[in-house]
């Protein structure tokens, strides 16, 4: 492992010292690159950069990358519907929205990511997945792996070890897939389980599946072995040298404009604001003074912001003026616990000096924030 790390550092050092666009311009037919970063936003930005800037008529590209813990949703998905956002915040797991379609996936260092870049005319998901299967078979012939009609790879005919998503541009395209090697399945299952109730949305839903790590099947495997086997098979099929070029996604000399792409992928407006319009219709069961109070809440959320808000409170539970101010303030605000916390704290300052009223107000606000 130390030797591998030293080798990687030497390769990276060579790349960073070479002139701009060094290996982009010298390779032809096919190119294999691997990111030295484990940051989800940087690696997704590399995908965008290659799709937008490289001449895929001249050279097809295989991009290899791994991420520290993160959840990635598809372009047309709803994060509140797809994952447990509160748990992500507690565990400091990043949430990202990619530019391709498909379902939600959990990434960590036990998960390999592969992106196949071609022209749109040469785009072929099945062939890419067959390449991965062939590489796995070359490494461990006893593995029972095959490609499904849904463009997944199954292990032992029942466990999903790879899912697929794609982006088709006017002339360029890419297909990316995951490969479960040794991911934390406990974290995976917990963060990909939404606790939010009463959400209605036309966003693309994920399809649940039973998963298994390749390392559970064969503990002698390593991520480096799998990456090398896939790169070797890609090189064989494209008749190119089996050489993996390491790149730093933060290198503006090599990837001009990459930092702007990375920043855009991190913005609230992209991650949450691109969520298709949805509604929330639920009942808050609030315990107060030895009884349970049922409060019905209905909201419409567009571009991640509350467009319509109705809270059905018992008569006289809050002064009409305070209730109206709450609804007015929520309308137009981000459907976001941080923003709503700031908002209700501000409103509390103008609340009449009444302990019981403050208790009721705080209880309602805490429950509203829990919706998000």
N, C-alpha and C positions, 0 to 999 in steps of 0.2 A: 504493500500500500504506500509506503514511504517513497519507494522507487517510482511508482506511478505518479505520485504528487510532484516529485522532482522533475519527471519527464514532462508533465503538464506545464509546470512553471517555465521550463526551458522553451517549450513550443510557444507559449504565450509571449515570452520575452522576444522571440524571433519575430512573431507577428507584429508586435507593437513597434518594433524598430524598422519594419519594412515600409516602403512608400505607400501612400493612400491607394486603396483598391488593389493591393498587391496580388492576392490570389484570385480575386474576382476576374481580373482581366487575362490571367495566364491559363486558367483551366478551361477545358472545353468538353462538352458531352455530359459531364456530371461532376458534382462537387459535394463533398461531405464536410459539414462544419459542426462544431460543438461549442455551446456557450460555457464560459467559465463562471457565469453568474447563476445563483440560485434564487434570484428575485423574479417573481411571476410577472411583474409589470415590465421589467427589462426584457425578459424573454418573449413576451407577447409583442413588444415593440419591434424586436428583431424580425418576427414573422411579418409584421406590417411593412417593415423596411424592405425586406427581400421581395415581397409581393409587389411593392410600388416601384422599386428601383432596378432590380436585376433583369437582364436580358435572358428570359427563360427559353427563348428560341435557341439560344447558343448553348446554354448549360442548365440542366436540371439540378436541383439541390435537395440534399437530405440534411435537415437540421435536427441535431440531437440536443436535448436540454432536460434539466431536472430543477425542481423547485423546493424551497423550504415550505413548511405547511401553509397551504392556501386552498381556497375553494374557488373554482372557476365556473361561471355560468355562461350559457350560450347567449348569443346576440339578442334573442327575442324572449328571454326568460325573466321571471319575477323572483328576485332574491328572497323576499319574504315567504314565497311559496315553496322555494327550493331548499332552503337551509335554515339552520338555527342561528340567527344573527346575534342573539344575546350570547350564545356559547362561543361564537367566533370572537366576539369582543373580549370575553373573559379569558380565552386561551391565546389571544393576540394572533389569531390566524387571519391572514389577509383574504379579502374578497375581491375578485377581479371579474370583469365582463370581457369576453373575447369578441372578436369581430365575426367569427363563424357561428353557424347555427348549432343544433344539437343540444344535448342535455348537460346537466351539472356534474362536475367531477371533483374529487378531492385529490390534491397533490401533496406529496412530501418527498423526502429524498429516497424513499423506497419505491418511487414511481418514475418510470422513464417516459419521456415524451418524444415523439417522432413527428416531424413535419416534412411531407413530400411536396416539393414545389415543381410545377410543370406549366407548360402552356395549357390553356383551357382545352385545346384539341387533344392533348395527350393525357389529360386527367383520367385516372383509373384507380378508384379506391380498392377494388378487389385485388388487383395485381400487387398493390402496395402491401396489403395485408398478407397475401400469399408469400411475399418476400420475407415478411417478419416470421411467418410460420416456418418457412424453409430454413431460416437462420436458427430458429429454436431447435428444429429437428437435427440440424447439422451439429449443434452443440450437445443436445441430449436426445438421441433417436427414440428413446422410450416415451417421450412426452406425447400425450394424447391431446393435440391442439388442432383446431380447424376453424375456418372462416365461416360465418353464418350469412344468411340472406340479409340480415340487418347490419352488416358490415361490422360485426363484433368478432372477437376471437374468444372461443370457449376452450376451457381446460376440462378434460374428462367429460366432455359432452354436456356439462351443466353449469360450470363456473365461469363467469365472465372475467377475463384478464385484460381485455382491451376494448375500449369504446372509440367511436369515430365521430369526427365533425369536419366540416369543410367550408371553404370560402371560394366561390367562383366569381372571378372578375370578368371584365370584357374580353381580355386576351390571356390573363394569367389566372392560375388557380393553385390552391394548396389543400392538402388533406392531412389532418393531423390525428394522431391516435395515441392512446396511453398504453402502458404495459406495466401491470401490477407485479412488482418484484418482491418487495418486502415492506409494503405500506402498513401503517398503523390502522388496522381494520376497526378497532374499537373507536378511535377518533373519527374515522371515515363514516361509520354508521351513525354516530351521534350528531355530527355536524350536518349531515345530509338528511336530517329528519326535522321538518318544519313543525314548530309548536303552535303556529299561528292558526287561529280558528276564524271561520267566517269569511275567508278570502274568496272572491270570485274574479276570475281573470281569463282572458283569451290567450295569455302567454303560453309559449311552448312548454308542456310539462315533461319532466324527466320520466323515464321508464325504469322502475326499480329492478334490480337483478341481484342474484347471489354471486358473490365474488370470492376469489381465492388468490393468494399470492403464489407466484411460481416457486418461491423459496420454501413454501410449505410442502410442495411436491418433491423438491430436490434442494435440500439445505446447502449442498456444495456449490450452488450457483452464486455468482456475485453480479452486481449491477454492471461492473466494468466488463465482465465476460459477455454479458448480454449486449451491451453497447458495441463491443468489438465485433461480435458475431453478426450483428445487423449491418454494421458498417462494411464488413467484409463481403457480405452477400450483396449489398447495394453496389459495391465496387465491381464485383464479378459480373453482375447483370448489366452494368453500364460500361464495362470494359475500361475502367479507370484504375489508377493506383489506389491501393488501400491505404489512404492517408487521410487522417482527420485533422482539419484545420481548426484550431481553437480561436475563438473570438471573444472579445470583451464587449458586451452590449452597451457599455458606457463610453466607448471610444468614438468620439465625433470625427476623428481623422479617417477612420475606416468606414464609419456609417454616418455620413453627414445628415444632421437633422434628427438623429435618433433620440436625443434628450427630450425634444418636444413631443415626440410620439409617446415616450415613457410617461411624461407628465400628464398628458391627456388621458391615458388609461387609468390614472390614479384619481382623477377628479370625481367628486360626488355626482356631478352632472352626467358623467359617462356610466359609472358603476350603478347608480340608483336612478338617475334621471331618465335614462333610456328604457326604463321598465314600461311595458305596455300598460295602458290604463287599466285600473282594477278597482274593485269596491271591497269594503269591509263592512260586514253586518254581523254584529256579535252582541252578547249580553255579558256585562261585567257583574260578577257576583261579589259585592263588596260587604265585608263583615263590619258592622258598626253598632256599637252599644248593645252587644248581645244578640243582634239579629242580622239577617242577610238581606242586603238591598240589591235588587235587580235593576241594572241601568242598561238600557238598550242604546247601542252606538251604531250609527250608519255613516259611512264616509265614502266619498269617491276620490280616488287619487290619480292624478294625471301628471306625467313627467316627474314622478316622485314627490309631488306636492299635493296637499289636501285641497281639493277643488270644492267639495261640498261636505258639510259636517252637521250632523244632527245628534244630539245627546238627549235621550228621553229620561229626565230626572223626575222624581216624585215632587209634587207641588210643595212649595215652601222649603224644599231642602237647601236651596241656594237662593239668595235674592235675585229677582229677575234681571236686574242690571248687571250683576256679576256673571250670571250665566250667559247673557248676551255678549258680554265682553270676551268671555272665554271662547265662544263659538266664532266670534268675529276674528279673534287673534289666531285661532287654529286655521281658519280658512286662508289659504295662500301660503301657509308654512310648509316646510319640508316634513315629510313623513319620517321623522328622525328623532330618536330619543334625546340627543344632545340639544337640538334646536328647541324642542318642546319643553325640555327642562328649563332652559334659559327663559323661555316665554312665560311659563307658569310662575317662575320665581319673580319675574318682573311684575306680574299681575298680583301676586301675593302681597307685594309692598303697598298696593293701593286698596287692599282688602280691609274692611272695617275691623277695628281692634276688638275682636270677639273670639275667645278661645275655641268655643264650639264650632264657630264658622270656619276658623282656621283649620280645625281638625277635619271637617267635612271637605273643605277645599283641597287639603293635602292628600286625603284619601282618594278623591276623584282623580286628581292629577297623577298620582302614583300609578293608578290603574290605567289611565290613558297612555302613559309612557310605556307601560308593559305591553301595550298593543303593538309597539314598534320594535 
